[in-house]
Amino acid sequence: MPANRLSAATSILSAVAAGALLVGCSASVEVGSSTPKMSTDKLATTVAEKLAATTGQPKPDITCPADLAGKVGTTTRCTLTADDGSTLGVTVKVTSVEGDQINFDIKADETASPAPN
């Protein structure tokens, strides 16, 4: 089975690294702020779902470090962790904001980092 997990991880990382993905989703508005924000958990879930849908692979494990502010040009870096422990950086960049909807591009790095020893 380890070969299957490694093969699946390699497939996911290869498919994700193959190109940029365009994603749109809505975010909640933070009270007292005119800038909508998407929570860290919602962002990670949305990125994982869109990557899975685009690559035809199972939903990957994605973590993001902070909420995404709904301001055009804002970027954050999330991390995709494969079953074998290898990681791939994923850049999320806000392309437009319509009311409380934040639209963003997802671009995966071309090279994965190996699993820690």
C-alpha positions as CSV (number, residue, x, y, z in Angstrom):
1,M,0.0,0.0,0.0
2,P,2.8,2.5,0.6
3,A,3.5,2.6,-3.2
4,N,-0.2,3.4,-3.8
5,R,-0.1,6.3,-1.3
6,L,3.1,7.6,-2.8
7,S,1.7,7.3,-6.3
8,A,-1.5,9.1,-5.3
9,A,0.5,11.9,-3.6
10,T,2.7,12.2,-6.6
11,S,-0.4,12.4,-8.9
12,I,-2.0,15.1,-6.8
13,L,1.2,17.1,-6.6
14,S,1.9,16.7,-10.3
15,A,-1.7,17.6,-11.3
16,V,-1.7,20.6,-9.0
17,A,1.6,21.9,-10.2
18,A,0.5,21.6,-13.8
19,G,-1.2,25.0,-13.9
20,A,-3.1,27.9,-12.2
21,L,-6.7,27.5,-11.2
22,L,-9.4,30.2,-11.1
23,V,-11.7,30.0,-8.1
24,G,-14.6,32.2,-6.9
25,C,-16.4,31.9,-3.6
26,S,-18.2,34.0,-1.1
27,A,-16.8,35.2,2.2
28,S,-18.4,36.5,5.4
29,V,-18.0,40.2,6.3
30,E,-16.2,41.0,9.5
31,V,-18.4,43.2,11.8
32,G,-17.1,46.8,12.0
33,S,-15.1,46.4,8.8
34,S,-15.8,47.4,5.3
35,T,-13.4,44.8,3.9
36,P,-14.9,41.3,3.6
37,K,-12.7,38.5,4.9
38,M,-12.6,34.7,4.4
39,S,-11.7,32.7,7.5
40,T,-8.6,30.5,7.4
41,D,-10.7,27.3,7.6
42,K,-13.1,28.4,4.9
43,L,-10.2,29.3,2.6
44,A,-8.4,26.0,3.2
45,T,-11.6,24.0,2.5
46,T,-12.4,26.0,-0.6
47,V,-8.9,25.6,-2.0
48,A,-8.9,21.9,-1.3
49,E,-12.3,21.4,-2.9
50,K,-11.3,23.3,-6.1
51,L,-8.0,21.5,-6.4
52,A,-9.8,18.1,-6.0
53,A,-12.4,19.1,-8.6
54,T,-9.8,20.3,-11.1
55,T,-7.4,17.4,-10.7
56,G,-9.9,14.6,-10.3
57,Q,-8.0,13.5,-7.2
58,P,-9.2,13.2,-3.6
59,K,-9.5,16.4,-1.6
60,P,-5.9,17.3,-0.5
61,D,-4.9,18.4,3.0
62,I,-4.6,22.2,2.8
63,T,-3.6,24.6,5.5
64,C,-3.6,28.4,5.3
65,P,-1.9,30.7,7.8
66,A,-4.4,33.6,8.0
67,D,-7.8,34.9,7.0
68,L,-7.9,36.2,3.4
69,A,-8.8,39.9,3.2
70,G,-11.1,40.8,0.3
71,K,-8.9,43.5,-1.2
72,V,-7.8,43.1,-4.8
73,G,-4.1,42.1,-5.0
74,T,-4.0,40.6,-1.5
75,T,-2.1,37.3,-1.5
76,T,-1.5,34.5,1.0
77,R,0.4,31.2,0.9
78,C,-1.3,28.0,1.7
79,T,0.4,24.5,2.0
80,L,-0.8,21.3,0.4
81,T,0.5,18.3,2.4
82,A,0.4,14.9,0.6
83,D,-0.1,11.5,2.3
84,D,3.7,10.9,2.2
85,G,4.4,14.1,4.1
86,S,5.7,16.1,1.0
87,T,4.4,19.6,0.7
88,L,3.5,22.0,-2.1
89,G,3.1,25.7,-1.7
90,V,-0.1,27.2,-3.1
91,T,-0.4,31.0,-3.7
92,V,-3.9,32.5,-3.4
93,K,-4.4,36.0,-4.9
94,V,-7.6,38.1,-4.7
95,T,-8.6,39.1,-8.3
96,S,-11.9,40.9,-7.5
97,V,-14.4,41.6,-4.8
98,E,-18.1,41.9,-5.4
99,G,-20.0,42.8,-2.2
100,D,-19.1,40.1,0.2
101,Q,-17.8,37.7,-2.5
102,I,-14.1,37.3,-2.8
103,N,-12.8,35.9,-6.2
104,F,-9.3,34.6,-6.3
105,D,-6.7,32.7,-8.4
106,I,-4.9,29.6,-7.0
107,K,-1.4,28.9,-8.3
108,A,0.6,25.9,-7.1
109,D,4.4,25.9,-7.0
110,E,6.0,23.8,-9.7
111,T,8.2,21.8,-7.2
112,A,7.2,20.0,-4.1
113,S,9.3,19.9,-0.9
114,P,10.2,16.4,0.2
115,A,8.7,14.9,3.4
116,P,10.8,15.7,6.6
117,N,13.0,12.8,7.7
